[in-house]
Amino acid sequence: MDSKAYDPSANLLEDEEHASGPDVLCCRCQKLVSVQDAPRASRWRLWLLAGALLVLVVVASLVGLGRMQIASPERNIDGLSALEAYNTTKQAYDIIDAADRSEEATRFWTELKNYDGIVAIDDAFAEQLNLPPSVPHPDDPNTKIYQVNVFHSLHCLYRIRNRLISKVPLDKWPRDDIHTMHCLDHIRNDLMCNVDLSLSGSSEYISFNHGHHGKKCRDLGAVQDWSRRNAWTGYREHLKDVIGFDLMEAERANLAAAGGGHWNKANSTFDKETGRITFWFEEE
């Protein structure tokens, strides 16, 4: 507005609900301006300016999108970053007493055990995410093999449950073997690293188990789907046919060493060619 000629009829910041009609150029400054009164050249300049601004907006959007993809490469790796989001759910699964000795619980754990989470990740992506070093894919030198950690933890819980509910005597099937004790420590580390901040309620002051109301959980089903799409499907065959790893023999050695004293992990070895495990123990 021209500061030299103040027009008291031009009410700034007037209520806009009364502004109407094609002749109103600015409803916040209620000076009526007829479109027909505007010079033709001015109208052309306005159109050109609007077109130029539109082009700039489109170009800026494309550049910003490109930078976003470069700065966040994980967005392009089959939706991995989206799996970090939490979804508000009342209950993650329909089963409650999954640790019980029941057919329902056994089916539940058997289904979970079908996913090992062994995936093949491109070297460039692994470097961008600062992933730890890992073994190479035997058929692709530019790819590394990893495991999604949740499936390691679920395997450990499956193993511990089987030993807790087993009717086999302890002298025939020791429960303090190295593998099982490792599993317990692995879960301990996961719990301390991924601290659950949800608040659980109580109905009798003793147990606080009412913690599922509005609980935020990651979508395990989506993680399973992602792991399946990126899985190294030849993992088990490679263990058996190339490395020569005998899972049953390794388990027998593991059980035979149970209760043998304090395990010295640093001096214990695993021969990748033969699959043989050598344990070192220190007397208690």
C-alpha positions as CSV (number, residue, x, y, z in Angstrom):
1,M,0.0,0.0,0.0
2,D,1.2,3.5,-0.8
3,S,2.5,5.1,2.4
4,K,1.9,8.6,1.1
5,A,-1.8,8.4,0.6
6,Y,-3.5,6.7,3.6
7,D,-7.1,5.5,2.8
8,P,-9.1,5.0,6.0
9,S,-11.6,2.8,4.0
10,A,-8.8,0.2,3.6
11,N,-9.3,-1.8,6.7
12,L,-6.2,-4.1,7.3
13,L,-6.8,-7.6,8.8
14,E,-10.6,-7.3,8.4
15,D,-12.7,-10.4,9.0
16,E,-12.5,-12.3,5.7
17,E,-15.9,-13.9,6.0
18,H,-17.5,-10.8,4.4
19,A,-15.2,-10.7,1.4
20,S,-16.8,-11.9,-1.8
21,G,-17.0,-11.2,-5.5
22,P,-14.5,-11.4,-8.4
23,D,-13.4,-7.8,-8.0
24,V,-11.8,-8.3,-4.6
25,L,-8.0,-8.5,-5.1
26,C,-7.1,-8.8,-1.4
27,C,-9.8,-9.5,1.2
28,R,-7.5,-8.4,4.0
29,C,-7.2,-4.9,2.3
30,Q,-10.8,-4.2,1.1
31,K,-10.1,-1.9,-1.8
32,L,-12.1,-2.9,-4.8
33,V,-10.1,-3.2,-7.9
34,S,-11.7,-4.1,-11.2
35,V,-9.9,-6.7,-13.2
36,Q,-10.9,-4.8,-16.3
37,D,-9.0,-1.8,-15.0
38,A,-5.7,-3.6,-14.8
39,P,-3.4,-3.0,-17.8
40,R,-3.0,-5.9,-20.2
41,A,0.8,-5.9,-19.9
42,S,0.6,-6.1,-16.1
43,R,-1.6,-9.2,-16.5
44,W,0.9,-10.8,-18.8
45,R,3.7,-10.1,-16.3
46,L,1.7,-11.7,-13.5
47,W,1.2,-14.8,-15.6
48,L,4.9,-15.0,-16.5
49,L,5.8,-14.6,-12.8
50,A,3.4,-17.3,-11.7
51,G,4.8,-19.7,-14.3
52,A,8.4,-19.0,-13.3
53,L,7.5,-19.6,-9.7
54,L,5.8,-22.9,-10.6
55,V,8.9,-24.1,-12.5
56,L,11.2,-23.1,-9.5
57,V,8.9,-25.1,-7.1
58,V,9.0,-28.2,-9.3
59,V,12.8,-28.0,-9.7
60,A,13.4,-27.5,-6.0
61,S,11.1,-30.4,-5.2
62,L,13.0,-32.7,-7.5
63,V,16.4,-31.7,-6.1
64,G,15.2,-32.1,-2.6
65,L,13.8,-35.6,-3.3
66,G,17.1,-36.6,-4.9
67,R,19.1,-35.3,-1.9
68,M,16.7,-37.2,0.5
69,Q,17.3,-40.4,-1.4
70,I,21.1,-39.9,-1.3
71,A,21.2,-38.9,2.4
72,S,18.8,-41.8,3.4
73,P,19.8,-44.8,1.3
74,E,17.9,-47.1,3.6
75,R,14.6,-45.8,2.2
76,N,15.5,-47.6,-1.0
77,I,16.4,-51.0,0.5
78,D,13.1,-52.6,0.3
79,G,11.5,-50.5,3.1
80,L,14.0,-51.4,5.9
81,S,13.8,-48.0,7.6
82,A,10.0,-48.2,7.8
83,L,10.3,-51.3,10.0
84,E,11.7,-49.2,12.8
85,A,8.3,-47.5,13.3
86,Y,6.1,-48.5,16.3
87,N,2.4,-49.3,15.8
88,T,0.0,-48.8,18.7
89,T,-1.5,-52.2,19.4
90,K,-3.5,-53.7,22.2
91,Q,-1.8,-57.0,22.1
92,A,0.9,-58.3,19.8
93,Y,-0.5,-61.8,19.5
94,D,-3.7,-63.6,20.5
95,I,-1.8,-66.1,22.7
96,I,-1.0,-65.1,26.3
97,D,0.5,-68.2,28.0
98,A,3.0,-69.0,25.3
99,A,5.4,-70.7,27.7
100,D,2.9,-73.3,28.8
101,R,3.2,-77.0,27.9
102,S,0.3,-76.9,25.5
103,E,-0.3,-77.8,21.8
104,E,-1.3,-74.2,21.1
105,A,2.0,-72.8,22.6
106,T,4.0,-75.5,20.7
107,R,2.4,-74.5,17.4
108,F,3.1,-70.8,18.2
109,W,6.8,-71.4,18.8
110,T,7.2,-73.8,15.9
111,E,5.8,-71.2,13.6
112,L,8.2,-68.5,15.0
113,K,11.1,-71.0,14.6
114,N,10.6,-71.1,10.8
115,Y,12.2,-67.7,10.4
116,D,16.0,-67.7,10.9
117,G,16.5,-64.0,9.7
118,I,19.6,-64.8,7.7
119,V,19.7,-62.1,5.0
120,A,22.0,-61.0,2.2
121,I,22.9,-57.3,2.2
122,D,24.7,-55.3,-0.5
123,D,28.1,-54.0,0.6
124,A,27.4,-50.4,-0.3
125,F,24.2,-50.4,1.8
126,A,26.0,-52.1,4.7
127,E,28.7,-49.4,4.6
128,Q,26.2,-46.6,4.5
129,L,24.4,-48.1,7.6
130,N,27.7,-48.7,9.3
131,L,26.9,-52.4,9.8
132,P,29.5,-54.6,11.5
133,P,31.9,-56.7,9.4
134,S,30.4,-60.0,8.3
135,V,31.1,-63.0,6.1
136,P,30.7,-62.6,2.3
137,H,28.1,-64.3,0.2
138,P,29.8,-67.3,-1.4
139,D,28.3,-66.5,-4.8
140,D,28.4,-62.7,-4.7
141,P,31.6,-60.9,-3.4
142,N,29.7,-57.6,-3.2
143,T,27.2,-58.9,-0.7
144,K,27.5,-59.7,3.0
145,I,25.5,-62.1,5.2
146,Y,23.7,-60.9,8.3
147,Q,21.0,-62.0,10.7
148,V,18.2,-59.9,12.0
149,N,18.7,-60.0,15.7
150,V,15.2,-60.6,16.8
151,F,15.2,-64.1,15.2
152,H,18.4,-64.9,17.2
153,S,16.5,-63.9,20.4
154,L,13.4,-65.9,19.5
155,H,15.5,-68.9,18.8
156,C,17.0,-68.5,22.3
157,L,13.6,-68.3,23.9
158,Y,12.5,-71.4,22.0
159,R,15.5,-73.3,23.2
160,I,15.0,-72.2,26.8
161,R,11.3,-73.1,26.8
162,N,12.0,-76.5,25.5
163,R,14.4,-77.2,28.3
164,L,12.2,-75.8,31.0
165,I,9.2,-77.9,30.1
166,S,11.1,-81.1,29.2
167,K,10.4,-84.3,31.2
168,V,13.9,-85.7,30.4
169,P,16.0,-86.0,33.6
170,L,18.8,-83.5,34.1
171,D,21.4,-86.2,34.1
172,K,20.4,-87.2,30.6
173,W,19.8,-83.8,29.2
174,P,21.7,-81.0,31.1
175,R,20.1,-77.6,31.0
176,D,23.3,-75.6,31.8
177,D,25.0,-76.2,28.5
178,I,27.0,-73.5,26.8
179,H,24.5,-72.8,24.1
180,T,21.6,-72.4,26.5
181,M,23.6,-70.2,28.9
182,H,24.7,-68.1,25.9
183,C,21.0,-67.7,25.0
184,L,20.1,-66.5,28.4
185,D,22.9,-63.9,28.3
186,H,21.9,-62.8,24.7
187,I,18.3,-62.1,25.8
188,R,19.6,-60.2,28.9
189,N,21.7,-58.0,26.6
190,D,18.7,-57.4,24.3
191,L,16.5,-56.3,27.2
192,M,19.1,-54.0,28.7
193,C,19.8,-52.4,25.2
194,N,16.2,-52.0,24.1
195,V,14.7,-50.7,27.4
196,D,10.9,-50.9,27.5
197,L,9.6,-47.7,28.9
198,S,5.9,-48.6,28.9
199,L,4.2,-48.5,32.3
200,S,2.3,-51.6,33.6
201,G,-0.6,-51.4,35.9
202,S,-1.7,-53.7,38.8
203,S,-4.9,-54.8,40.4
204,E,-3.6,-56.1,43.7
205,Y,-0.3,-54.3,44.4
206,I,1.8,-57.5,43.9
207,S,2.1,-58.2,40.2
208,F,2.1,-55.4,37.5
209,N,1.0,-57.2,34.4
210,H,-1.6,-54.8,32.9
211,G,0.8,-53.4,30.4
212,H,-0.9,-54.0,27.0
213,H,-3.2,-51.0,27.0
214,G,-2.1,-48.9,24.0
215,K,1.3,-50.7,24.1
216,K,3.5,-49.7,21.1
217,C,5.1,-52.7,19.3
218,R,7.0,-53.1,16.1
219,D,5.3,-55.1,13.4
220,L,7.0,-58.5,13.7
221,G,5.0,-59.8,10.7
222,A,6.4,-57.0,8.5
223,V,9.9,-57.8,9.7
224,Q,9.4,-61.5,8.9
225,D,8.2,-60.5,5.4
226,W,11.2,-58.2,4.9
227,S,13.6,-61.0,6.0
228,R,11.9,-63.5,3.7
229,R,12.3,-61.1,0.7
230,N,16.0,-60.5,1.5
231,A,16.8,-64.0,2.7
232,W,19.9,-66.0,1.8
233,T,17.9,-69.1,0.8
234,G,21.0,-71.3,0.5
235,Y,22.2,-70.8,4.0
236,R,21.4,-74.2,5.5
237,E,22.7,-76.0,2.4
238,H,25.9,-74.0,2.6
239,L,26.4,-75.0,6.3
240,K,25.9,-78.7,5.5
241,D,27.5,-79.2,2.1
242,V,30.3,-76.5,1.9
243,I,31.3,-75.9,5.5
244,G,30.4,-79.4,6.7
245,F,28.8,-78.2,9.9
246,D,26.8,-81.0,11.5
247,L,24.3,-79.4,13.8
248,M,23.5,-82.6,15.7
249,E,27.2,-83.3,16.3
250,A,27.7,-79.7,17.5
251,E,24.8,-80.1,19.9
252,R,26.1,-83.4,21.2
253,A,29.5,-81.8,22.0
254,N,27.7,-78.9,23.6
255,L,25.7,-81.1,25.9
256,A,28.7,-83.3,26.7
257,A,30.5,-80.2,28.0
258,A,27.6,-79.0,30.2
259,G,28.6,-78.6,33.8
260,G,32.3,-78.9,33.0
261,G,33.3,-75.8,34.9
262,H,33.7,-72.2,33.8
263,W,33.8,-71.9,30.0
264,N,36.8,-70.1,28.6
265,K,35.2,-68.7,25.4
266,A,38.4,-67.1,24.2
267,N,40.3,-70.4,24.0
268,S,37.4,-72.4,22.5
269,T,37.5,-73.0,18.8
270,F,35.2,-73.9,16.0
271,D,36.7,-75.5,12.8
272,K,34.7,-74.2,9.8
273,E,35.9,-77.0,7.6
274,T,35.1,-80.0,9.8
275,G,32.4,-78.4,12.1
276,R,34.3,-79.7,15.1
277,I,34.0,-77.6,18.3
278,T,36.8,-77.6,20.9
279,F,35.9,-76.4,24.4
280,W,38.2,-75.1,27.0
281,F,37.1,-75.1,30.7
282,E,38.6,-73.8,33.9
283,E,37.9,-75.5,37.1
284,E,35.5,-73.8,39.5
